[in-house]
């Protein structure tokens, strides 16, 4: 990642999202459903069903890490199920 992109990322996180976002607690409550819809139907559909999630994930490193981990786990589980 370049120096400029690091700056842009830091600035975006400091300024926060332009649209409404969830709190960390709301994010945690909705994350399972969001990831399932995201994997089965795509980002756009997940964003429709859980408004504010994407904005929160883009601004909260801890929740974004949880999202990435859960998404990887669900995908790995789905792959293991299909190969059995």
TIZAKE-490218 format. One line per 3 residues: number of its first residue (from 1); for each residue x, y, z of N, C-alpha, C. Coordinates in steps of 0.02 Angstrom, whole numbers, padded with zeros to 5 digits. Layout:
<kelums>
NUM	X/Y/Z/X/Y/Z/X/Y/Z ~ ...
</kelums>
This chain:
<kelums>
1	00043/-00059/00000/00000/00000/00000/00045/00062/00000 ~ 00029/00109/-00043/00070/00168/-00049/00058/00216/00010 ~ 00102/00263/00015/00097/00313/00069/00032/00354/00062
4	00015/00372/00000/-00046/00411/-00011/-00108/00370/00007 ~ -00108/00307/-00010/-00167/00266/00006/-00173/00256/00081 ~ -00117/00252/00117/-00119/00249/00190/-00150/00312/00218
7	-00130/00369/00191/-00158/00433/00214/-00233/00437/00200 ~ -00253/00417/00140/-00324/00419/00122/-00364/00373/00167 ~ -00338/00315/00181/-00373/00267/00225/-00379/00296/00296
10	-00326/00325/00321/-00328/00355/00388/-00376/00414/00391 ~ -00376/00455/00340/-00421/00512/00337/-00494/00489/00334 ~ -00508/00438/00294/-00576/00412/00288/-00600/00385/00355
13	-00556/00350/00390/-00575/00323/00455/-00587/00379/00507 ~ -00547/00431/00503/-00555/00487/00550/-00620/00526/00537 ~ -00635/00537/00474/-00694/00577/00457/-00759/00538/00464
16	-00755/00472/00458/-00815/00431/00464/-00853/00429/00399 ~ -00905/00389/00398/-00942/00379/00336/-00988/00438/00320 ~ -01005/00443/00257/-01051/00495/00234/-01123/00474/00246
19	-01135/00409/00252/-01202/00383/00263/-01208/00354/00334 ~ -01269/00339/00355/-01279/00310/00422/-01242/00244/00429 ~ -01221/00229/00489/-01187/00166/00501/-01212/00135/00566
22	-01198/00071/00574/-01217/00035/00634/-01166/00049/00689 ~ -01184/00033/00751/-01136/00034/00806/-01100/-00033/00807 ~ -01048/-00040/00846/-01013/-00104/00852/-01060/-00159/00878
25	-01102/-00142/00926/-01149/-00191/00954/-01199/-00214/00900 ~ -01226/-00167/00862/-01272/-00186/00808/-01237/-00227/00755 ~ -01175/-00209/00740/-01136/-00246/00692/-01127/-00318/00714
28	-01108/-00327/00776/-01098/-00395/00803/-01163/-00435/00799 ~ -01219/-00403/00815/-01284/-00438/00814/-01304/-00459/00743 ~ -01285/-00421/00693/-01306/-00434/00624/-01254/-00468/00581
31	-01194/-00477/00607/-01138/-00500/00565/-01149/-00569/00534 ~ -01176/-00616/00572/-01187/-00683/00545/-01233/-00681/00484 ~ -01289/-00647/00492/-01338/-00642/00438/-01308/-00605/00378
34	-01272/-00551/00392/-01240/-00512/00339/-01193/-00554/00297 ~ -01150/-00592/00331/-01100/-00634/00295/-01135/-00688/00255 ~ -01186/-00720/00282/-01221/-00772/00246/-01252/-00744/00182
37	-01285/-00686/00187/-01316/-00655/00128/-01262/-00632/00080 ~ -01209/-00604/00106/-01154/-00579/00064/-01125/-00636/00022 ~ -01115/-00694/00051/-01086/-00751/00015/-01136/-00781/-00034
40	-01198/-00788/-00013/-01249/-00820/-00056/-01276/-00774/-00111 ~ -01283/-00709/-00097/-01317/-00664/-00143/-01277/-00603/-00164 ~ -01218/-00593/-00135/-01175/-00538/-00155/-01179/-00478/-00107
43	-01131/-00434/-00115/-01124/-00375/-00073/-01185/-00329/-00075 ~ -01209/-00317/-00135/-01265/-00270/-00143/-01326/-00292/-00104 ~ -01342/-00357/-00108/-01401/-00383/-00073/-01389/-00380/00003
46	-01330/-00396/00026/-01315/-00393/00097/-01321/-00321/00123 ~ -01297/-00274/00083/-01302/-00203/00101/-01374/-00179/00104 ~ -01417/-00206/00061/-01488/-00189/00063/-01521/-00215/00127
49	-01504/-00277/00145/-01537/-00308/00203/-01511/-00282/00269 ~ -01449/-00259/00271/-01420/-00234/00333/-01390/-00165/00318 ~ -01432/-00113/00311/-01407/-00047/00296/-01360/-00021/00351
52	-01307/00010/00330/-01260/00039/00377/-01202/-00008/00395 ~ -01208/-00072/00377/-01155/-00119/00394/-01091/-00103/00356 ~ -01095/-00093/00291/-01035/-00081/00251/-00999/-00018/00276
55	-01037/00035/00291/-01006/00096/00316/-00970/00083/00382 ~ -01001/00043/00425/-00969/00028/00489/-00905/-00013/00478 ~ -00908/-00063/00436/-00849/-00105/00424/-00792/-00065/00394
58	-00808/-00017/00352/-00755/00025/00322/-00723/00071/00373 ~ -00758/00086/00428/-00732/00133/00477/-00708/00102/00541 ~ -00722/00037/00552/-00704/00005/00615/-00659/-00055/00601
61	-00597/-00048/00616/-00548/-00100/00602/-00563/-00165/00639 ~ -00584/-00160/00702/-00598/-00221/00741/-00657/-00260/00711 ~ -00710/-00226/00694/-00768/-00260/00664/-00752/-00286/00594
64	-00712/-00249/00557/-00693/-00271/00490/-00651/-00335/00494 ~ -00607/-00339/00543/-00568/-00400/00552/-00614/-00459/00570 ~ -00662/-00447/00613/-00711/-00499/00631/-00750/-00521/00569
67	-00770/-00473/00528/-00806/-00488/00466/-00764/-00530/00420 ~ -00702/-00511/00409/-00658/-00549/00364/-00647/-00620/00390 ~ -00637/-00627/00455/-00627/-00693/00484/-00688/-00737/00477
70	-00746/-00709/00492/-00808/-00748/00486/-00821/-00767/00414 ~ -00811/-00721/00368/-00821/-00736/00297/-00775/-00792/00274 ~ -00712/-00791/00295/-00664/-00843/00276/-00686/-00910/00306
73	-00709/-00910/00368/-00731/-00971/00400/-00792/-01001/00365 ~ -00841/-00959/00348/-00901/-00983/00315/-00884/-01010/00246 ~ -00840/-00977/00210/-00820/-01002/00144/-00783/-01068/00149
76	-00738/-01073/00198/-00700/-01136/00207/-00748/-01192/00226 ~ -00796/-01178/00268/-00845/-01228/00287/-00887/-01250/00228 ~ -00907/-01203/00185/-00946/-01219/00126/-00905/-01262/00078
79	-00841/-01247/00070/-00798/-01286/00026/-00789/-01357/00053 ~ -00781/-01363/00118/-00772/-01429/00149/-00836/-01470/00142 ~ -00893/-01438/00147/-00957/-01473/00140/-00967/-01497/00070
82	-00946/-01458/00020/-00955/-01477/-00051/-00908/-01532/-00071 ~ -00851/-01540/-00038/-00804/-01592/-00057/-00817/-01658/-00022 ~ -00859/-01657/00030/-00875/-01720/00065/-00925/-01762/00029
</kelums>
